[in-house]
Amino acid sequence: MKFLIYGAYGYTGQLISKLAKEKGLSPILAGRNEEKTKVLANSLSLDYHSFDLSESQKLINALTEVDLVLHCAGPFSSTAKVMMEACLKTKTHYLDITGEIEVFELGASMDQQAKEAEILIMPGVGFDVVPSDCLASYLKSKLPDATHLELAFMSESSTSRGTALTMTQGIGKGGAIRKDGKVIPVPHVYATRKLNLDGKEKNFVSIPWGDISTAYRSTGIPNIMVYTAMHPGQVKKMKTVQKWRWFFNLGFVQNYLQSKVKKTVTGPSEQMREDSHCYLWGEVRNAFGKSQSARLITPEGYKLTAITSLMIIEELSKKISDLGYQTPSMLYGADFILNVENTKREDI
């Protein structure tokens, strides 16, 4: 299968591009900065294109050359729609590495159009949301009449610049949960709880994670909340941010924060990626109070993203069984994540 990686010179895009080369794959690399794209492509002896997503004809021409695009240029809330719509026109399968609820909802809204174009639309083929989506589907299989799902995760690693920029954009938006089948906006730090994912009890707070969208479609469970670990001091700061959300939405404030991120955030080192792990936990409950819970340990998140995104592309190159909008576990089942080396799942 011929595929293109857009946003190839970003932190995660580079990891994916380099791993693809190691695996003997030959993606076409692409990005809006020609010099950065060229340098990366030449270092890997791969072909490349350079264009901005606003350059419609160049985008269409690039997609016409390939069967699939792996979109790695975030924030995806700003870039995914253009790429998805172009894929519908060129009949090119669409994958990305987003974790943003609105992007998953957008993809789901294009389900029928994608089927008519005979393409697959599957956002979230990295750490967001492959492991958590598989965990959600696994728990659903353990308790088929579940009405509530809670997921949590924590990482020993740091964040990339792209992830930090997306988080900065989200400061002024608040949180989100799924209630009675609908995505509901809620304040930051809407819910808190203490959990033990790695042998030590920690504070966890609710966040607007992609599973609010994807787990609903994978499992049909109508009430979903997702948590991440957060230091008590950071929780206090987030409560203050909630009171000033309007301020953090102001253009000059966003510009300042994003400028600071670009200057200070570089992403985890290779050593950190190799030494770190991610821990996930999930629990389902039914209307009678019965519950099931499990946890998952995976490689570091960015390393995992490179692995799972290419695993999915390799699977698709063999067979595409379903078209339209899909989630990872809808297409490959709850055990798909266990194909990743050094991944463990256990019931609690």
C-alpha positions in Angstrom: 0.0 0.0 0.0 1.4 3.4 -1.0 1.0 6.0 1.7 1.9 9.5 2.6 2.9 10.9 6.1 1.8 14.5 6.4 3.5 16.5 9.1 6.5 14.1 8.8 9.1 16.5 10.3 7.1 17.0 13.6 8.2 15.2 16.7 5.9 12.2 16.3 6.0 12.4 12.5 9.8 11.9 12.6 9.5 8.9 14.9 6.9 7.3 12.5 8.9 8.1 9.4 12.1 6.6 10.9 10.4 3.5 12.1 8.7 3.0 8.7 12.1 3.1 7.0 13.5 0.6 9.5 10.5 -1.7 8.7 11.3 -1.5 5.0 8.3 0.7 4.2 8.6 3.6 1.7 6.2 6.3 2.7 6.1 9.6 0.8 6.9 12.3 3.4 5.1 15.7 3.3 4.8 18.9 5.3 4.4 22.6 4.8 8.1 23.5 5.5 10.0 22.4 2.4 13.5 22.6 4.0 12.5 20.5 7.0 10.7 18.0 4.9 13.5 17.7 2.4 16.2 17.3 5.1 14.2 14.4 6.7 13.4 12.8 3.4 17.0 12.9 2.2 18.2 11.5 5.5 15.9 8.5 5.0 16.2 8.3 1.2 12.5 8.8 0.8 10.4 10.8 -1.6 8.7 14.0 -0.4 6.3 16.8 -1.2 6.0 20.2 0.4 2.7 22.1 0.6 0.4 23.8 3.0 -3.1 22.3 3.5 -4.5 25.6 2.2 -2.9 24.8 -1.2 -5.8 22.7 -2.4 -4.6 21.5 -5.7 -1.2 20.5 -4.3 -3.0 18.6 -1.6 -5.3 16.8 -4.1 -2.4 16.0 -6.4 -0.4 14.5 -3.5 -3.3 12.4 -2.2 -4.1 11.1 -5.7 -0.7 9.4 -5.8 -1.3 7.3 -2.7 -3.8 4.9 -1.2 -3.7 6.2 2.3 -2.6 9.3 4.3 -1.3 9.2 7.9 -2.0 12.8 9.1 0.4 13.9 11.8 0.1 17.7 11.6 -1.8 19.1 14.5 -3.6 20.7 16.2 -6.0 18.4 14.4 -9.0 20.6 15.3 -7.5 23.0 12.8 -6.2 20.6 10.2 -8.3 17.4 10.1 -11.4 18.7 8.3 -9.4 19.9 5.3 -7.5 16.6 5.0 -10.6 14.4 5.5 -12.5 16.3 2.8 -9.6 16.0 0.4 -9.5 12.3 1.1 -13.2 12.0 0.2 -12.5 13.7 -3.1 -9.4 11.5 -4.0 -10.8 8.3 -2.4 -7.8 8.1 -0.1 -7.9 6.3 3.2 -7.5 8.6 6.2 -5.6 7.9 9.5 -4.4 10.4 12.1 -2.9 10.5 15.5 -5.3 12.9 17.2 -6.7 12.7 20.7 -9.2 15.5 20.2 -12.9 14.7 20.7 -14.1 17.1 18.0 -11.9 15.4 15.4 -13.3 12.0 16.2 -16.9 13.4 16.1 -16.1 15.0 12.8 -14.8 11.7 11.4 -17.9 9.9 12.6 -20.1 12.5 10.9 -18.5 11.6 7.6 -19.2 7.8 7.9 -21.7 7.6 5.1 -19.7 9.9 2.8 -16.6 7.7 3.4 -18.6 4.5 2.6 -19.8 6.1 -0.6 -16.2 7.1 -1.5 -15.1 3.5 -0.5 -12.6 4.8 2.0 -11.7 4.3 5.7 -11.7 7.2 8.1 -9.9 6.2 11.4 -8.6 9.0 13.6 -6.5 8.1 16.7 -4.2 5.3 15.6 -1.5 6.2 18.2 -1.5 6.2 21.9 -4.5 8.3 21.4 -6.6 6.1 21.3 -5.5 2.6 20.5 -4.7 1.2 24.0 -7.6 2.9 25.7 -10.1 2.0 22.9 -9.0 -1.7 23.1 -9.3 -1.6 26.9 -12.8 -0.2 26.7 -13.9 -2.9 24.3 -12.3 -5.6 26.5 -14.3 -4.3 29.5 -17.5 -4.2 27.5 -17.0 -7.9 26.6 -16.7 -8.6 30.3 -19.9 -6.8 31.2 -22.1 -6.6 28.1 -24.9 -4.6 29.8 -22.5 -1.9 31.1 -24.0 1.6 31.3 -21.0 3.5 32.6 -17.3 3.4 31.6 -14.4 5.2 33.3 -10.9 5.2 31.9 -7.7 6.6 33.3 -4.1 6.8 32.1 -0.7 8.1 33.2 2.7 8.3 31.6 6.2 8.4 33.0 7.3 10.4 29.9 6.9 14.1 28.9 4.9 15.7 26.1 5.9 16.8 22.6 5.6 20.3 21.3 2.6 19.4 19.2 0.8 17.9 22.2 1.6 20.9 24.3 0.3 23.3 21.7 -3.0 21.3 21.5 -3.3 21.4 25.3 -2.7 25.1 25.2 -5.5 25.6 22.7 -7.8 23.6 25.0 -7.2 25.6 28.1 -10.1 27.9 27.4 -12.5 25.2 26.3 -13.0 23.3 29.5 -13.7 19.6 29.9 -16.1 17.1 28.5 -17.9 13.9 29.4 -20.4 11.6 27.7 -23.8 11.5 29.5 -26.8 9.5 28.2 -25.1 9.2 24.9 -24.3 12.9 24.4 -21.0 14.8 24.7 -21.5 17.3 27.5 -19.2 20.2 28.2 -18.1 20.4 31.8 -15.6 22.6 33.8 -12.0 21.8 34.1 -11.4 19.3 37.0 -15.1 18.3 36.9 -14.4 15.1 38.7 -11.5 13.7 40.7 -10.6 10.3 42.2 -7.6 8.5 43.6 -6.3 5.5 41.7 -3.3 3.1 41.8 -2.1 2.3 38.3 1.6 1.8 39.0 1.8 0.6 42.6 1.4 4.1 44.1 -1.9 5.9 44.7 -2.2 9.2 42.8 -4.7 12.0 42.2 -6.6 11.8 38.9 -8.8 14.4 37.3 -11.3 14.2 34.5 -10.1 15.5 31.1 -11.7 15.8 27.6 -9.9 12.8 26.1 -10.7 11.2 22.7 -12.4 8.1 24.3 -15.3 10.3 25.2 -16.1 10.0 21.5 -14.4 6.7 20.4 -15.4 4.4 23.3 -19.0 5.3 22.8 -18.9 4.0 19.2 -16.7 1.0 20.0 -18.9 -0.1 23.0 -22.2 1.7 22.9 -21.8 2.6 26.6 -23.7 5.9 27.0 -21.9 7.3 30.1 -18.1 7.8 29.8 -15.5 9.7 31.8 -11.7 9.8 31.3 -9.1 10.7 33.9 -5.4 11.5 33.9 -2.9 11.7 36.8 -2.3 15.2 38.1 -0.3 16.6 41.0 -2.4 18.3 43.7 -0.6 21.6 42.9 -1.5 21.3 39.3 -5.1 20.5 40.2 -5.3 23.8 42.1 -3.9 25.7 39.1 -6.5 24.1 36.8 -9.3 25.2 39.1 -8.0 28.8 38.9 -7.8 28.4 35.1 -11.5 27.4 35.1 -12.4 30.8 36.6 -10.4 32.6 33.9 -11.3 30.5 30.8 -12.4 33.6 28.9 -9.0 35.2 29.4 -7.1 32.1 28.1 -9.3 32.3 24.9 -8.1 35.8 24.1 -5.9 35.8 20.9 -2.9 37.6 22.4 -2.9 35.3 25.4 -3.0 32.2 23.2 -0.2 33.7 21.0 2.0 34.2 24.1 1.4 30.7 25.5 2.0 29.0 22.2 5.1 31.0 21.6 6.4 29.9 25.0 5.6 26.3 24.2 7.5 26.5 20.9 10.6 27.9 22.7 10.6 25.5 25.7 9.0 22.2 24.8 11.1 19.6 22.8 9.5 16.2 23.7 10.9 13.2 25.5 14.5 12.0 24.7 15.2 8.7 23.1 16.3 7.4 26.5 13.0 8.4 28.1 11.0 6.8 25.3 12.9 3.5 25.8 12.8 3.5 29.6 9.3 4.9 30.2 5.9 3.2 30.3 2.2 4.2 30.1 -0.3 2.8 32.5 -4.1 2.6 31.7 -7.0 1.6 33.9 -10.7 1.0 33.1 -13.9 0.2 34.9 -17.4 -0.6 33.7 -20.6 -0.7 35.7 -24.1 -1.8 34.9 -27.4 -0.6 36.2 -27.4 -3.2 39.0 -24.1 -2.0 40.5 -22.0 -4.9 39.1 -18.5 -3.8 37.9 -15.5 -5.1 36.0 -12.1 -3.4 35.9 -8.7 -4.0 34.2 -5.4 -2.3 33.6 -3.0 -2.1 30.8 0.8 -1.4 30.7 2.3 -0.3 27.4 5.5 1.2 26.0 6.0 5.0 26.3 3.3 6.9 24.4 5.2 8.4 21.5 7.0 5.1 20.9 3.7 3.3 21.0 2.2 5.8 18.5 4.9 5.0 16.0 4.4 1.3 16.5 0.6 1.2 16.4 0.1 3.6 13.5 2.4 1.5 11.3 0.9 -1.8 12.6 -2.5 -0.5 11.3 -1.1 0.5 8.0 0.5 -2.9 7.5 -2.8 -4.6 8.4 -4.7 -2.4 6.0 -2.2 -3.3 3.2 -3.2 -6.9 3.6 -7.0 -6.4 3.8 -9.5 -3.6 4.4 -12.6 -5.4 5.7 -14.7 -2.4 6.7 -15.1 1.1 5.2 -16.5 4.3 6.6 -15.6 5.6 10.1 -13.9 3.1 12.4 -12.1 3.0 15.7 -9.1 0.7 16.2 -11.0 -1.8 18.3 -14.0 -1.8 16.0 -11.7 -2.9 13.1 -9.2 -5.1 14.9 -10.8 -6.1 18.3 -10.0 -5.6 21.9 -6.8 -7.8 21.8 -5.1 -5.7 19.0 -3.0 -3.8 21.5 -1.6 -7.0 22.9 0.3 -7.4 19.6 2.6 -4.6 20.8 5.7 -6.0 22.5 6.0 -5.3 26.2 2.3 -4.7 26.6 0.4 -6.4 29.5 -3.3 -6.5 30.4 -4.7 -7.8 33.6 -8.1 -8.0 35.3 -8.3 -6.4 38.7 
